[in-house]
Amino acid sequence: MKLAIVYTSKTGNTEDLVQFIRDLFLEKRIMAELFRIEDVPVVKLFTFDAVIIGTYTWGDGEIPVEMLALYHAFETEEVDHIVTGIIGSGDSFYPQFCGAVDAFRDMLYVQSRLAATLKIEVAMQVADQERCSRFVDIIWNKIENGA
């Protein structure tokens, strides 16, 4: 089983989140490769059984420009065999809290085997660790059970 986590981070909050998620997979003895979006060709991600996408939200709830090619690739390629998850950080002060997560979620629900989404308020807190653990369990169960 091959699992990739691809992300972008502006302030470091999303990077901290994806690293924590990766460590949870490793604790379960599940190898998860971590990629910054600019360091991986998008087509390589289609060779994985599962892809977790981590993003921040830009402006008025928009997907960051560096994630647009990934979004469009998942939107247009045959990825219905890939288990996906989307995670991100955002600030609920803005009207579109984690809008990029929502945009990816809506598209991945149609195009892939979306298993779970997770939104974190600004920076990960101790209280978020259980939610992260549930996210990892849901992803793993979807992979294992094919559900």
N, C-alpha and C positions, 0 to 999 in steps of 0.2 A: 504494500500500500504506500503510495507516494502522496504526501501532503505538502502544499506550498502555502506560505503566508507572504503576501505581497502588500506593501504599504507605502504610504507617504506620510510625512510628519513635518509640520511647520515649527511648532514650539517644543516638540519632544514628548508631548502627552500621548499622542497616538503611537509613537515608537515605544514608549514604556509599556503601553497596553499590549501591543503585539508581542513584545518580548516576554511579558508575563504569560500570555496565552501560549506561546511556543514552549515555555518552561513547563506549563501544565501538561501539554502533550508529551513532553519528554519524560515527565514523572510517570506517565502511563506507558512508557516505553514505545511511544509513537514518534517516529522521526519526522520532524517538521522542518522543512527548509525555509529560511527567512530571507526575503529579497526586498530591497528598496526598489520601487518601481523603475527608477532610472538605470538599475543594474541588471535587469532581466528582460530579454525579448518576450513580448506578450505571447507569441506563439509557443514558447517553451512551457508556459503555464498549462496549455491544453494537453500536455503529456502527463499531468498529475491526476490522481483519482479524486483529490479534494483540493480546493483553493479557498483560503480565507483572505478576504480583502480588508485592509485597514486604511481608513481615510479620515482626515479632518474635513470640516465643511468651510467653504470660503464664501465671503460676501453675504448675500441674502439667501443662503441655503444651497449654494452651488457646489458642484463637484470641482475639486481643484484641477487646474488645467493639465497638470502632469498625469492625472488619472483618466483623462478623457479617452485616450487611445485604448486603454484597458476596458473601459465601459463600452465603447463602440465595438470592440472585438468580441466581448461576451454577448453583446446585443445581436451580432450578425453571424457569428460562427456557430457550428454545431457543437454545443456544449451541454446537451441534455443528459449526458452520462456523468458529468462532473458534480460532485457534492460541493456546495458552496456555503459560505458564511460571510457575513459582513459585520465589521466592528468599527467603531469610531468614537471620537471625542468631540464634544461641542459645548457651547455655552447657551444655557436656556434663556439667557437675557435676550437673545435674538429670536425673532418670530419663527424662524425655521430651524429649530433645534436639531442638529445633526441631519440637515437636509440632504447632504451627500449620501449618508447611510440610507435614508429613505429612498432616494433615487436608485441607488444600486439594488436595494432590496426589491423594489417593484419590478425592475428589469430581470434580476436573477430569479425571481419567483417564476417568471414565464419561461426563461431560457435554460435554466439549469435545475439541479436538484437542491434548491435552497433549503438548508436545514435550520439556520438560526441567525438572528441579528442581535447586536448588543451595542447600546449607546451608553457612553460614560460622560458624566458632567465634568467638563474641563480636564481634570487630572484624576487618575485612579486613586481611590481611597481604600482603606482596609475593608470597608463595608461592600466594596465592589468585588472583592476576591471570590465570594461565593457565587455571584452572578457569572463571573468568568469561568469558574469551575463548571457550572451548569451548562454554559455555552459549549465548552469543550466536550462534555458528556453527550450533549445533543448531537454535535457534529460526529463524534465517534460512533454513536448508536446508528446514525443514518448511514455511515459507511459500512459498518458491520452487518446491519440487518437489511440493507438495501431498501429500507422503507422510504 
